[in-house]
């Protein structure tokens, strides 16, 4: 997948606000989706790119700061607050206790914050997708956490196993969190 393909999966989740935003990319890997996000955010925005393996990520948008943090986010992220959003691209399928993670991440979001998820639309586990989260499962998972709006932002064919991948935006947390 290249930058423009990654951007296509997440662009429907955005409405340009003109204001600087603060995001976290959990399981950022090489930074493909971090940079797709950076192309969509306003100048002065910041992205915390988090991965358990050290990464060097060069931003494609000099006006958006990317700060890499080497950490395992499996139990949440304690040091980052007031996030406008959390991006998880091909990382949620590595988490066994998804409900626990989502509950732990809620304190990181500011009111009105959202999640953007990119995942394989499959129920079949394999060595690369140990704990799959199909779109149906994702809807159930986030609605249990109190989110009211869970929408697909796009689909595309994966280069692996001919599976489909989907993008989703999750917002509208009950109680306005």
N, C-alpha and C positions, 0 to 999 in steps of 0.2 A: 504494500500500500504506500502511496506517496502522499505528500502534504496536501495536495488539492483533493484527493479522495478522502483523506481524514477530515478535512475541513467540511466537505459535503455532508458527512454524517452528523456533524455537530452544529452547523450554521443555523438550522431551523430552531435551535434552542435559544437563539439570541434575538433580542430587539435592542438596537443600538441606543444606549442611554446617554452617551457622551461623557459619562462620569467614570472616573478611575474605579476599578474593581479589584477585589482580592480573591484569588482562587487557589485551590490545591489540586494537583494532579497526583492521585495516589497510584503508585505502581507505574511511574512515568517511563520506565525503560529508557530507550535512546532519546526520547523527547519528541517523537513524531506528533502525538496529540497535544503535548505541551505547546509546541510551535503552532499547531493548527489553532489552538485556543488563543495564543498570542496575536495571531493575525486578526482576531475578531474583537479583542478588547481595546478599550480606549487608551490613549496615551496616559502614562502615569500609573497604569495598572501593575499588579504584581501577581506572579504565579509561584507558589511553592511546589516544586517538583520533587516528589518523594519516592524513593525506591530503596530497597534493602541493599542493592548493589550500587557501588559508586558509579556515577555518570558525569560526563561533562557535556552540558547542553548549551549550545550557542543559540541565542534568540534570533529569529528571523525578523523580529520587530524591535529595534533598539529602544523604542519608547515604552516597552513593556519589560519590567524587570523579572528575571527568572532566578529564583534562589533554590539551589539544590540542597536537599536534606537527606542524608543517608539514614534511613530508619525503616523498621518493619512496622507497617501501619495496621497489622492484623487485629490489634485491640483498640485501634483508634489513634488519634493524633492529639496529644495533650497541649502542645505549646502554641497552637495557632488558633486564634479566635476571630470572630466577625467576618467569616468568609461569605462572599456572595454566592459561591458555588464550589462544588467538589466534582471533579472529573475522575472517572474510573474507566479507563479504556483497556479492555482485556485483562483486568486484574481482579474483578469480583469473583471470577471462577476459581481463584486460588484460595478463597476464604471458605472454610468449612462452616463457621458460625456467623453467617451473614446477618441475621437479625441482631445479634449482639454488636457487631461492627456498626451497623446503621444507627442503633441506639446510642452508641458511644460517639458517633460523629455528629449527632444532632447539636451538641453543645458548641461545635465549631462553626455552625452556620449562624448568620445573623437573620433576623426576621425577614421572611421572603426569600431566603436562600434556596438554592436548588442543586440537584444532582444531575449530571450528565453521565450516562452509562453507555459503553460500547461493549457488546458481548456477542457470543455465538448463540444462535437461536436453536439450541439443542438440549435434549434431556440426557444424552448419552455421554457418560464420562469416558475420558481417555487420559493418556499420560500428560497431554498438554492442557487439557481442560478437566481437572480432577473433580471439581464441584460445579457442574454446569448450571447456568441460570437462563433458561429460555425466557422469552418475553412474557409469557403467561406466568411463569414463576416470579419474575421481577415485579409484575403488577401486584401479585399477591403479597410479596415481601414488603414492598413499600406502602401498600394500602394498610397493612397491619401496623406499620410504623406511624400511620396517621396522615400520609400524603394523599391528596385528593386528585391530583392531576398527574397521570403517568401516560405519556404519549410517545409513540415512535417518531423519531426524527428522520429515519432513513433506513434502508436495507441495502446490502450488497453481498455479492458472492465472495466467500472466503477462498483463499488459495489453497486451504487445507481441507481435505475430505469433502469438497463441494458443499459444505455447510453454508448457511446464510448467517451473516452478521447483521446486527441491528444497532441503531443508535436510539437512545431514549432520553427524554427530559422528564424529571420528576420535580414537582413543585406543589404549592398549595398545602403546606403542612397545617393540619387542623390546630386551632388554638393560636395560629399566627407565629409560632416559635420564633 
